[in-house]
Every structure is written in structure tokens, then in C-alpha cells.
Amino acid sequence: MITSTVSTGRRSSFRKWFTATGWRHLIGVAVIIFCAFPLLYVLSSSLNPNGTLVGSNALFQEIDLGNYIDLFNRPSQPYGAWFLNTLLIGGISSLGTVFLGALAAYAFSRMRFTGRRVGLLTLLLVQMFPQLLAVVAIFLLLNAIGDIFPILGLDSQLGLIVVYLGGALGVNTYLMYGFFNTVPLSIDEAAKIDGASHARIFFTIILRLVAPILAVVGLLSFIGTTNEFVIASVLLSDPSKQTLAVGLYQFVSDETSKNWSLFAAGAVMAAIPVMALFLYLQKYIVNGLTAGAVK
Amino acid sequence: MTRPSTQPSKYKETPTLKAVLIKIIALGLLDAVVVYALFVLFLKESWVAFVLVAIGLVAINWIYLTRRALPAKYLAPGIVFLIIFQLFAVGYSAYIAFTNFGDGHNSTREDAIDSIVAKSLQRVENSPTYDLTVLDQLGTYSFLVTEPDGTVSLGNVESPLEPVDNAQLSGSGKAIGLDGYTALDFAGILANQQAISALAVPLTDNPSDGALRTPDGSKAFLYESTLKYDEAAGSFTDETSGTVFIDRGNGQFETAEGETIQPGWKIDVGFANFARAFGEEEIRRPLIGVVIWTFAFAILSVATTFALGLFLAVVFNDARMKGRRFYRVIAILPYAFPAFLSALVWAGLMNRDFGFINQVLLGGADVPWLTDPVLAKVSILIVNLWLGFPYMFLVSTGALQAIPDEIVEAAKVDGAKPWALFRHIKLPLLMVSLAPLLISSFAFNFNNFNLIYMLTGGGPRDIGADVNVGATDILITLVYKVAFGSVAGRDYGLASAFAIIIFIVVATVSVIGFRQTKALEDLN
């Protein structure tokens, strides 16, 4: 009898635990499998010396770093160059985006001028038209600009960066504008009384106070540029000038399933820095995103 | 919220020397570059561009030299890029949509005529033989020819033959060199054989007079076009067959039977591209399919990702649950993984013959995940769920935590059950803050190029269609394939017409959506 009461007690406490939080863990485990599986699969493929798609189905059976080394020894698919190009184009574009966006957000947040409301509304609407829709026009425009400044023409990375900066104002300005508004105006006033010019206030005071949102916008725009395929694929045709998105896509589509583990190694290397940065700045990103959601 | 207005007039302090210097140097550099561009545009006689750039230059200088216009000083840099690469690009797309721009129609009528003449060159029977020396100047090849009567002339692809008098002659009277040029020797000719045999140096300014070409690099022969252009009638005549090709206003030369010669040239075609999109059965049928699928995809994407994201946010939002942080980090991993790579990885997983899902999970099954029209659509939604739910999970969690506890407690006191509490209290509050994000998400998925293009490439292909279109193509991938595809050639005009249609649809949906949610009224 005693044992049975104990067991019922245990069972009822289990049931209580299960109805309260236990079932949530079941769902959690399902989520982990769904989310992590494709990522583990890529990691396993990248370590597989076998190379083919079908050979990658046995997870973590053999572990070999050969693919990672091979990746840098293929003259027709210069992975190292793609990687550097992506860092360079993404880095400069996102720095430029942050700077241009911060300038605009400062004006919208701190100054009152005619056309301000209209300007903000226009930005909101313009960002509804993604640049990639106008890709034909951008292609022809750069072709024409290249006749005057070859350094900004087709097959020029600087040209691509300049095109990306066309989208600098938009949703970024919005995120920053909201954050700028949370910095008390009294700080500006105090600095002004001390004789600081508007440029001094902007560069030395405001920009420091809004650093978290600058990091978020910079990172989001870096990820956006890294993922951008359409414009980059149209503008950059020389393999040594291309980005990871363009290069790796052609890499798998050309070679179908033959070099799967090589592609997987490239994918892992391309993703790890971005993911590390993302997880490191996670708190700010979540705050930044939800700041847009919750007023 | 009222803010003391910071008027530009308040800033009256004297700028420091350093600030003035930086300003002068930056503005000076910019002006120098733009003036150079103006100079080139002037030489090219591109008057519209010249005027626009000049206006921009004056405006920028005014903004940074005046003491007024303070907001403009901060807005101008971003707006310059926005105007050139977004607003202008959209406007230019609209213009292209009304032309026949594309493969075979990418230049002016004059260029097309020259190109037709050059392409139909044939060696004239019994033409005189010219002694030839190929000269090189900074990578540009020129022909130095000695005519049978001893005249020495120089010419290249760009400029027709012109007599020269200071050429160095060999003992036999053949010109073999010219100051400022390097004569190619036999080895040099061999090394560049292909480029040299493709050269055609026109005899005179009139392309109908023919051109010189060389098969071996030492002798040149006269080549004439078999197609003769008649300046007065504006038509081409094929001298071998006698066929007459007339410009009928379609941007190309064609016979009465519809036979054409390529290339044509760019003309304005009015609404012809839109008429093709909606009128031609072989384009309209697939286009309608694409429009329906685009909407279905965008709506289902938002619905599925939001449903899963919100569900998980609610599930993990229980303070009693242990290890929530861990679950959260894992759940946002797909969001942190670059999206284009995810699509490619899933394409491997779902491969019909070798993929992990068929081979391992389904034990060697033969499910055509990406190659069956219906299953491919399902696969896309599954992969998009994987890609998209973490974002919805993040924003839903944020919004849930922002709901004041008092409201929830009050409802509980009134006897609300969990489901009723969620349905009638939490969800309406969530929707207030999340609705604008759902609209943005719709707009994003409406143009979710990477997922479609990298996962299925728009396939499986619709063979009956006149454009390169597949079962899973959405509008944006269709635009890309029509504009830059390799299968059916490039048709910039039609692609831009599609792009304009998308602009109108997305803008309409967005404006209606934002009206509904009144998001715009929050702007102060």
C-alpha cells in the first residue's frame, strides 16, 4: 500500500510538472531537431572526404579537414577571393549605410523643418520597392556611368557598393530614428550652451550614445549585403571579383552534386563569422527588432 | 510629445578652422570629380544627363556653403544615393518598360545598320591584294597597307584608311613600320591570330564601301557586304537573292513576309510590352499562374511563420520553464545562418536521387520534392518556415513581454480561461504592434528571390510557355529570368514591364495595409 501511494504521488507530481512545463520541453526538443538538423548536416558534409551528395548522408562517419584546404586551391573558383570580396563589400557598404542613415536620422529626430513628415512617409514607402526589382535599370545605369568613370562601371566592386548605398535610407533610418528619439534632448541643449556646434554634437555626443543601434543596423546591413545575389550577380562577371553568394551559387549549380562536401565546407566557413557575430550581438538585435515592433 | 524646436538659426557660432578646411577640401574634391563628369557628358552630347548633373552640383554646393538649410546638410548624402540608385532606377525601369530594349535591340538605328553591314562581309572576287603589316599601339591593332599602286595607308576598326607618308619601307616598297607603333612580327601574329583575323578595317567612312580583312596577317583583301543599304529608301537589299528588307517601324529591317535581319535597334513601343504580358496567350497563362502563386506564397509564408513563431513564443514564455534561454538561442540559429546558403543546403537535403531526406529519413524513397510542380511548392513553404519562423518568434516574444501584467491578471480574476485570455486579450494587443511587421514580411516574401531561385530555380519548367517560367517562379524570379536568362535571350523591355506591374501591386497592398493598421499616424 505504501509503495502504491508513493508511486501515485510521484505520478501526480509528474503529471503536474508535465501539464505546467514538461510538454513545453517536448516542443522545445522538436524545435531543436528542426532548427539544428540542417546545420549539423552541413557541418558533417563539410568534414566528409567522400565529396558527393550521396556520400554525405552518413553523418559524422569520417572527419577530415581536406575540403577546407581544397577550397583555397581551385584557380577557377577562387573561394578566398570571394570571401575577402564579401567582407570588403559588406563591410564598406554597412559602414556607409550606418553613416548615411545616422546623418538622416539625426536630422529627422533633432530638427523641425518643412517636409519632415512627408520625408519620413516617403522613406517608408520607398523601402517597399526593393532595389532588385530595378535591376535592369541599375545594370544599364552602371553601364552608362562606366563610360565616364570606369571605376564605377560594370564589373566594379566600388560600383556595387555605391548601388547598395542607394538603399541606405529606408528601414535603417527608421530603426535609428526611433532610437535617437530616446536620447534626451537636454543633452544637446547642454552641449549647445557650452558652445558646441551641431556637427560636434552629432559626432562626439550623439553618435556615442546611440552606439548600440548603430551596431544593430551595421550588422543587419552586413548580413543583407552578404545575402544579396541579384544585383551582385548582374554587375560582377569576373570570377575573382564576385561575392560568396554569386560564387557559391554557381559553384553548386555548375557542378551539381559532385563537389557537395566542398560546397559544404565553403558554406560553414561563410556562415560561422556571421553567426558568431549574430549570437554575440543577439541581445541588441532582439531589442532593435522589437523596438520597431513595440512602441 | 512636444519637442522644443531646434531651429537652424540658433547655430550661429563661428566654425573652427579645422572644420572649414575639411569642408573646403571635401567639397572641392567632389566638385572636381563632378566637373570632370560634366565635361565628358558635354563631349558625348548627353544633354539630359548634363543638365541633371549640373543642377545636382549647384544644389550640393549651395547646401554646404549656405548657413541655412541645416537639415539638408545631414539629409543630402543619403538622398543623393537614394535618388540616383533607387528613385532614378525605378523611373528608368518604367521608361525601359515602354521600349523593345533587349537582345538584338540594344542600340540606335545607325549602330544597327553598321553592325549589319559589318556582319555580312564577304570577300570580293578578284579584288586587288594589299600588302599588309599589322601594327600595335597600346593593345589596339591597326593595319598598315600598301596598295598595288604604292600608296601607303593606315587604319583600324574605329577609323577608316588614311594615307600616311612617313612609313618605313622595305626594299620591295612594302611599308613595314611607322613611328609610334610596334610592327607585329610573325610570332606576334601567330599569338594573336584570332583577334587579327576578326579585324575589319573600313575603307572609307561609308560602311557600304567595304572593309579590309586579313586571313594571314601579311596580305589583306577587300570584303564587301552582301547586304546593301539604300540611304534614300532606308532599306537593305540582299544582293545575292534580291530580297528587300524595309524598316516598318518595328525596330528592325524586315521583309513583307516577316523575315528579319539582326540586330535591330531600340525604339519606343508604347504599351506593347504590357499588351504582350496580358494579351499573348503563351505569356498570359504562365503569368497569371505566377501572380497567383506569388500571392499564395507570400500570404502562406507570413501565415505559417507567424503561426509557428507566435506559438513557440507563447510556449516558451512561461517563467516556470527551465532552460528557456537555451531553446531560444537554438531557435534563432536559422535566422543567423545566411539565407542563400540555407536554400542551397535544403536543395541538397531534398535532392530526389541523393538527398538525405529521401535516402536516409525515408529509406531510399523516390519523392520528387523539388521536381514535382505541387510538391515543389510544398517544399518551398517548408524551407521558408524554417527560415522565417525565428524572426516571428523573436518579435512575438518581445511583444508578449510588453503586455502589462495587470491586464492579464484582471482578465484572470474575471474568470478568463487560458485560450479565451489569449484569443480575446493577448492576441488583439499583439496585433497592434505586430501588424506593420507582418505587412513588411509580406512585402519581403513577395520578392523573396533567393529562396525560390536557389532552391528550385523556379522549376520544374513549364514547357508550353513562351517565356522561361516554372511552376514555383514568383514574379521577381520571372523578371530576373526574362531580363538575364540564358534560355530565351534577354528582353529588358518585357522584364521591366513585369517589374512595373510588381511595383504597383506591392505598393497598393502596402498602402492599404498601412491604412488599416494606422501605423502611419504614430509619426510625430
Interface residues (C-beta under 8 A of the other chain):
Chain A: A20 T21 R24 H25 I27 G28 V31 I32 F34 C35 A36 P38 L39 Y41 V42 S45 T52 L53 V54 S56 N57 L100 G101 L103 A104 Y106 A107 R110 M111 R112 F113 R116 R117 G119 L120 L121 L124 L125 V126 M128 F129 P130 Q131 L132 L133 A134 V135 V136 A137 I138 L140 L141 A144 D147 I148 F149 V162 V163 L165 G166 G167 A168 L169 V171 T173 L185 D188 E189 K192 G195 S197 H198 A199 F202 I223 T226 N227 F229 V230 S233 V234 A245 L248 Y249 V252 S253 S257 W260 F263 A264 A267 A270 A271 V274 M275 F278 L279 Q282 V286 L289 T290 G292 A293 V294 K295
Chain B: R3 P4 S5 T6 Q7 P8 K10 Y11 E13 P15 T16 A19 V33 Y36 A37 V40 L41 K44 A49 L70 P71 Y74 L75 P77 G78 I79 F81 L82 I84 F85 Q86 L87 F88 A89 V90 Y92 S93 I96 F101 L312 V315 F316 D318 R320 M321 K322 G323 Y327 V329 I330 A331 I332 L333 P334 Y335 A336 F337 P338 A339 F340 L341 S342 L344 V345 W346 A347 G348 L349 N351 D353 F354 G355 F356 Q359 V360 W386 P390 Y391 L394 V395 T397 G398 A399 A402 S433 L434 P436 L437 S440 A443 N447 F449 N450 Y453 M454 G457 I476 V479 Y480 A483 F484 Y492 A495 S496 A499 I502 F503 V506 A507 S510 V511 F514 L520 D522 L523
